[in-house]
Amino acid sequence: MMGRHNHDQGQLFYSFNLEEAVPDDHVVRQVAAVLDLSWVYSELAPFYPKIGRPSIDPVLMIRMLVIGYVFAIRSERALCRDVQVNLAYRWFCTLSIEDKIPDHSAFSRARHERFRDSDIFRRVFERVVEACIAAGLVGGEGFAVDASLIAADANKQRSIPGPEWQKPADPTTASRAVKEYLATLDDAAFGAASEVKPKFVSPSDPAAQEMLFAHLKRILRLGRLRLRGPSGAQFEFTLAAIAQNLRRLAKLIARPPPIAHACAT
């Protein structure tokens, strides 16, 4: 006998458990097991006033951004839409099925205000690196430097030849991104001349760093910067590095490498 789903009468009451809706082997469970954000409230407390209307939970916003970079959801508008309908994302963000999702504009305000002033993304990155060191994923005794081309957030259709550019560079009327760029022109980290010479240059395993950049471009879709200005670029790379480290750490914790047994002599 062929069965049919009955749509005649809607159910009045529902019994739903979000914990049971997320599979045990889902990536969000693995990442949640290695991500600790309990310290964020005390870290950001000095940047919030004591009175006034309560803000959006900063831990919720950070968890949503982690979801966005782990699953390559580059647009914050698309991120809010996906968290709205994806039960696994809601579980990771500690949202119930009835909780409302923050508006996408809240992320832009937080980036340019409290998150920027507190350098919270850098703090999260350092905590994740400490967890990687504790798990034996990295030694923490050295680092390697490599480079890769990332497309800028520029519209080629609106570009003009360099000799034709005659607009006066007035810092007072420049946009926020331009002001940040002008303020960092003399910094060595942003291309200024520097006489500092590296102490060591390691030619060993350059392909390992190339694979990390390839992962950022192909998996995390960081082939083009979306945020503008030096601080926007820093936010994007820091969050991408957090997502990359969390994925590797979660994979290591979920499936630890086999332990070599000592041979009997």
N, C-alpha and C positions, 0 to 999 in steps of 0.2 A: 504494500500500500504506500503510495507516495504521500509524504508528509509536506505540510505547508506551514510557514511561520504565521502565527496568528497576529494580525494587526488590528483586530476589531476593537480592543479596549486596552488603553495604556495602563501600565502598572502604577499604583498610587504610591507605594513605598518601595525603596530600593535598599538593599544591603550590599555595600561595596567597600572593599578593603584595598586601598592603593598599594599597600605592601605586598599583597598577593598578586597584583597585576604586573609587577616588574619581575622578569625572569631572574633566577639566581645567577646566571652567567652573563647578565647584561653588563656592558661596559660601565654604565653609570654606577653600578654596585661596586665594581672594582676600583673606580676612581674615588668614590665616596669613602672607601675603606682606607685610603692613604691620604686623604685631604682633611686637614684639621684647620678650621677657621674659628675656633672658640676664642682665640686671643684677639680677634679683629675689633671687637667692641671696645675693649680697653685701649687699643691702639688709636682708634678714631675718636674716642671720647673728647679729647681736647679740641677737636675741630667742629663740634656740634654745640649749639647754645643750650643752656640749661632750661630755657622756657621756650614756648612757642608750639607750633603744630608739629606733631611727630613726623619725621621724615620716613622715606622708604628704607626698609631694613638694608644696611650696607652689605651684610653677609649674603642676603638674597641676591643683590645685584652682582656681587662677585661670583656667586655660584652660577648665575645665569650667563655671565661672561665666560666662565670656564666651560660651560656647556657649548657656547657659541664657538669657541676656539677648538675644543676637542672634536666637535662634529662639523667643523668648517662651515659654520653659519656666520658669514661675515657681516651681514646687515643686521643692525639691532632691531629694526622694524620686523624683519623676518624672524629674528630670534624670539621676540615677544609673541609672535604668531605661533611659532612652533612649540614654545613652552605652554601656550594656551591649550593645545590639542594633544600634546605628547605626554602620556602618563608617566613614562620613565623620566622625562625631564622634570616633570612636576615632583616626582619622588625625590630626585636628587636635590632640588631646590627647596625641599621640605614644605611644599605647598600642598594643601588639600585639594580635592576635586572642586571645591567651591571658592577657593581663594582667588582673588583678582590678580592679574598680571600687571606689573608696573608699565607705565607708558614708555615708549622708546625714547622720548625726549629727556626722560630722567637720567639716562646714561650719559648724555652729552653734558648736562649740567654737573653731574657728579665728577666727570673727568676733568672739567675745567675748574672745579672748586675743591671739594674736600679730598677727592682721590689724588689730585695733583699736589695739593699742599702737603698731604701726609705721606706721599710716595708709597701708598699702600700696595700697589702692584709689585714694587720692588721688594717689599717686606714679604709678600706671599711667595714670590720667586725664591727668596733666600730660605724661607721655611721649607719649601719643596726640595731645594737642593740639599738642605740639612737632612731631610728624610731619605733622599737618595744616597747620601754618604752613609747614614746609619744602616741602610739596607745593603750596603756594599755595591751599589750600582756604579758609583764613582769613588775615586780615591780621595779627592779633595786636596791633592798635593801639587797640582799643576793644571794648566789650561792650554788649549790650542785656539788659534785665531785663524779664521778663514773668511772669505768674502764671496758674495754672490750678488748678481744684478737683480734689483727689485724695481719694477716700474713705479714711477711717481704718480701721484694723484693729479694728473694734468690732462687737460682737454686739448688734443692736437688740432681739432677743428677750429679752435679759437686762438691758435698760436700765430705769431707773426715773425718774420725774419728779425734777427738780432739788430742789424743796423737801423731798422725802422722803429725800434723801441725808443721813444722819446718822453715817456711819461715821467714827470719828476718824482723822485723817490722821497716822499714826505713821510717820515715815520709816524707823524701824528694822525695821518689819514689812512695808514696802512691797516690791513686786516690783522687779526690776532696771529695767524700763522706766519705772515710776513714779519711782524714784529719779533716773534720768537726766532725766526731765521736770522734777522739782522743782529739780534742780541747774542747769537752764538757763532758769528762768523770768525771770531778770534779764538775760539776754543779748538784745541788740537783734536778733540774727539770728532769735530765736524769738518775736518779738512784743512785747518790752518797749518802753516808750516811749523814743524817741530824738529829740534835737533836731537831729541831723545832717540837713542839707538837700542834695538832689542838686545837683551842679554843672551837669549838663546833662540835659535831657529830650528825647529824639529821637522825633518823631512819624513818622519815615520807615519805611515798609514794616512796619507792625505785623503784617501777615498772615504774614510770614516766621516770626516767633516763634510765632504761633498754630499754624502748620503743624507746627513741631517738637513742640509739646505734643500736637497731634493724633496725630502719629506715635508718640509715647511711649505714648499711651493705646490707640490702635487697633492698631498693629503690634506694639509691645513689650508690650502688655497691662498697662501701668502705671496702669490706671484705679483700682486699689485697692492701698494699701500692705499688704504681707504681713508685714514685720518690724516689730517694735514698738519704741517709744522713739525719741528724737532720733537716736541713733547708727544704729539700724536704718533709719530714713528716709534718713539720709545715705548709708548703704551702698547702698540701693536706687536712689537718684537718681544716685549716682556711677557705679554699674555700668551703669545704663541710658544715661547719657551716654557712657560708654566704648563701649558697643555701638553707639549711634547714630553716633558719630564714626567708629568702625571701618567700619561699613557704607558711610558716605558716602566715606571715604578709599579703601576697597577698590574702590568703584565708579569713583572718579576715576582710580585707577591702572590698573584693568582696561580702562576705556574713556575715555581722556583726551579732553578737548574738542578740537574741530578748531582748527587754527592758521590764523588769517587771513593770507593772503599779501599782502604789500605790493603795491599797484598801481603799475605802471610809469608814470612821468611823462615 
